[in-house]
């Protein structure tokens, strides 16, 4: 179990209203906060249905990153370290109740490094870390670097990854707005440089799709070296973007895991 959070006054939990970074439907009865981070090219919208579908003791907090949705005019981060630095500053006031982190693909990298930064800066860890659709960080990068490709080749590679709807890819004006964010996100992924460190004490669950060769079971098992707590691997039917179809299976896993901590 992660170390209990210690920021700020503890006599009552702070109500988390929607902010620039956090989109939430406040749940005053929830015992846990679950901060959710999107994959490359994704947004907080991925997790908004979860706020209504998850166990009532869990408050889902979709994280809104710069460069997308209502933050489209803000420059997206192109490197992971400054993004995690900003997130650690923004999230800290809201760690006055037990919390967990969930991230898919790029979001898994963000969640992992954020957990390590919160421990280093504040001595705080999540109750649980959920990493989804991402091989363990110490494993070498196998995907080609695409964020600097000329636009036609870049769009072709984005289409090949199968995470962007075809109607979006074929909408020229929409893609013109989205390409800077997509390039930035892929830059975050491909410039990430893992630095070894002490394992976390919180428990960890790694989720993967059965048809995702880039994050198969063997590559997910590598996450277990990053915790001194319990580590579980859960495989669900689907490819890399299984998260978009499998939330009816994912939410019970999250609820069962977190409620075991209460």
C-alpha positions in Angstrom: 0.0 0.0 0.0 1.3 3.5 -0.8 2.3 5.9 1.9 -0.6 8.0 3.1 -0.7 11.5 1.5 0.3 14.3 3.8 -0.3 17.7 2.0 -2.3 20.5 3.6 -4.8 20.3 6.3 -6.2 16.8 6.8 -9.4 17.5 8.8 -11.5 17.4 5.6 -10.9 16.4 2.0 -10.7 19.2 -0.5 -13.5 19.3 -3.1 -12.0 19.0 -6.5 -14.0 21.1 -9.0 -13.1 21.1 -12.7 -10.0 23.1 -13.3 -7.7 23.8 -16.3 -6.0 20.4 -15.7 -8.7 18.3 -14.1 -12.2 17.5 -15.4 -14.3 16.0 -12.7 -17.9 15.5 -11.5 -17.2 16.0 -7.7 -18.2 13.1 -5.5 -18.0 14.1 -1.8 -18.7 10.5 -0.6 -15.8 9.0 -2.6 -12.9 7.5 -0.6 -10.4 7.4 -3.5 -9.5 9.8 -6.3 -8.4 8.2 -9.5 -6.4 10.5 -11.8 -6.6 9.3 -15.4 -4.0 10.2 -18.1 -4.7 9.8 -21.9 -2.7 8.0 -24.6 -0.9 10.0 -27.4 -3.5 11.9 -29.4 -6.1 11.2 -26.7 -7.9 13.5 -24.3 -9.8 13.6 -21.0 -12.9 12.6 -23.0 -11.7 9.0 -22.9 -12.4 8.8 -19.2 -15.5 11.0 -18.8 -17.9 8.0 -19.1 -16.0 6.3 -16.3 -17.2 9.1 -13.9 -20.7 7.7 -14.1 -19.9 4.0 -14.4 -17.3 3.3 -11.7 -18.0 2.4 -8.1 -19.4 5.4 -6.1 -16.5 5.2 -3.6 -14.1 6.2 -6.4 -14.0 9.7 -7.9 -12.6 9.6 -11.4 -10.5 12.6 -12.4 -9.8 12.8 -16.1 -6.6 14.9 -16.7 -6.8 17.5 -19.4 -3.3 18.1 -21.0 -2.4 21.2 -22.9 -2.8 21.3 -26.7 -6.2 19.5 -27.0 -9.9 20.1 -26.3 -10.5 23.4 -24.5 -6.7 23.8 -24.2 -6.1 23.6 -27.9 -4.6 27.0 -28.1 -2.0 26.1 -25.5 1.3 24.5 -26.7 1.4 20.8 -26.0 4.4 19.5 -24.1 7.1 17.8 -26.3 9.1 16.3 -23.4 8.0 14.2 -20.5 10.0 15.8 -17.7 8.5 19.3 -17.8 5.0 17.8 -18.2 5.5 15.7 -15.1 7.0 18.7 -13.3 3.9 20.8 -14.0 1.5 17.9 -13.1 3.2 17.3 -9.8 2.7 21.0 -8.9 -0.9 21.1 -10.1 -2.0 17.8 -8.5 -0.4 18.1 -5.1 -3.2 20.2 -3.4 -5.7 17.5 -4.3 -3.8 14.6 -2.7 -5.6 15.0 0.7 -7.5 11.8 0.3 -6.2 8.4 -0.9 -5.5 8.5 -4.6 -4.4 6.3 -7.5 -3.1 6.9 -11.0 -4.2 5.3 -14.2 -2.6 5.9 -17.6 -2.8 4.2 -21.0 0.2 4.1 -23.3 1.7 7.6 -23.1 -0.5 8.0 -20.0 1.2 5.0 -18.4 4.6 6.7 -18.8 3.2 9.9 -17.3 1.6 8.1 -14.4 4.8 6.2 -13.6 7.1 9.2 -13.7 4.5 11.3 -11.8 4.4 8.7 -9.0 8.2 8.8 -8.8 8.3 12.6 -8.7 5.6 12.9 -6.0 7.7 10.5 -3.9 10.9 12.4 -4.5 9.5 15.9 -3.9 6.8 15.2 -1.3 7.3 11.7 0.1 3.8 10.8 -1.2 2.9 7.8 -3.3 -0.4 6.6 -4.8 -2.3 3.8 -3.2 -2.1 2.0 -6.5 -0.6 2.6 -9.9 -2.4 1.3 -13.0 -0.3 1.2 -16.2 -2.1 0.1 -19.4 -1.0 -0.7 -22.9 2.7 0.2 -22.3 5.7 -2.0 -22.1 7.9 -1.6 -19.0 9.9 1.6 -19.1 13.4 -0.1 -19.0 12.7 -2.0 -22.2 14.1 -0.5 -25.4 12.0 1.5 -27.8 11.0 -0.6 -30.8 8.7 1.7 -32.7 10.0 4.1 -35.4 10.4 7.8 -34.6 7.7 9.5 -36.4 7.1 12.9 -34.9 9.5 14.7 -37.3 8.2 13.0 -40.5 6.8 15.2 -43.3 3.1 15.6 -43.0 1.9 12.9 -45.5 4.1 10.3 -44.0 3.2 11.4 -40.5 -0.5 11.1 -41.2 0.1 7.6 -42.7 1.9 6.5 -39.6 -0.8 7.8 -37.3 -3.4 5.9 -39.4 -1.3 2.7 -39.2 -1.4 2.9 -35.4 -5.2 2.7 -35.5 -5.9 5.1 -32.7 -7.4 7.9 -34.6 -10.9 7.5 -36.3 -10.8 7.4 -40.1 -13.3 10.3 -40.3 -10.9 12.4 -38.3 -7.9 11.4 -40.5 -9.9 12.3 -43.6 -11.0 15.7 -42.3 -8.3 18.1 -43.5 -9.2 21.1 -41.4 -9.5 19.0 -38.3 -6.2 17.3 -38.9 -4.6 20.7 -39.4 -5.6 21.6 -35.8 -4.6 18.2 -34.4 -1.3 17.5 -36.0 0.7 19.8 -33.7 -0.7 18.0 -30.7 -0.1 14.6 -32.2 3.5 15.5 -33.1 4.1 16.7 -29.6 2.6 13.6 -28.0 4.7 11.3 -30.1 7.8 13.4 -29.3 7.0 12.9 -25.6 6.9 9.1 -26.2 10.0 8.8 -28.4 12.3 11.1 -26.5 11.5 9.5 -23.1 14.7 8.4 -21.4 14.2 6.0 -18.5 16.4 6.6 -15.5 16.7 3.7 -13.1 15.5 4.4 -9.5 14.3 2.7 -6.4 11.0 0.7 -6.8 7.8 2.3 -5.6 6.2 0.9 -2.5 2.6 1.1 -3.9 1.1 -1.9 -5.5 0.8 -2.0 -9.3 -1.5 -3.4 -12.0 -0.4 -3.6 -15.6 -3.1 -4.1 -18.2 -2.7 -5.2 -21.8 -4.5 -6.2 -24.9 -4.2 -9.8 -26.1 -3.4 -8.6 -29.7 -1.0 -5.8 -28.7 2.5 -7.0 -29.7 4.1 -3.9 -28.4 2.8 -4.5 -24.9 2.4 -8.2 -24.7 2.4 -10.1 -21.4 6.2 -10.5 -21.3 6.7 -6.8 -21.8 4.1 -6.0 -19.1 5.7 -8.3 -16.6 8.8 -6.0 -16.6 6.7 -3.5 -14.7 6.9 -5.7 -11.6 10.5 -4.6 -10.9 9.2 -1.1 -10.2 7.3 -1.9 -7.1 8.0 -3.5 -3.7 4.3 -4.1 -3.4 2.0 -6.6 -5.2 2.2 -6.6 -9.0 -0.6 -8.1 -11.1 -0.8 -8.5 -14.9 -4.3 -8.4 -16.5 -4.8 -9.3 -20.1 -8.0 -8.2 -21.9 -9.3 -9.0 -25.4 -8.2 -6.4 -28.0 -5.3 -4.5 -29.7 -3.3 -1.6 -28.4 -6.5 0.5 -28.0 -8.5 -2.2 -26.1 -9.2 0.6 -23.5 -11.8 2.1 -25.8 -13.9 -1.1 -25.9 -13.0 -2.8 -22.6 -14.0 -0.3 -20.0 -16.8 -2.6 -18.8 -14.0 -5.0 -17.8 -11.5 -2.4 -16.7 -13.7 -0.6 -14.2 -14.4 -3.6 -12.0 -10.7 -4.4 -11.9 -10.0 -0.9 -10.7 -12.8 -0.9 -8.2 -11.9 -4.3 -6.8 -8.2 -3.3 -6.5 -8.8 0.1 -4.8 -11.6 -1.1 -2.5 -9.2 -3.8 -1.2 -7.1 -0.9 0.1 -10.0 0.7 2.1 
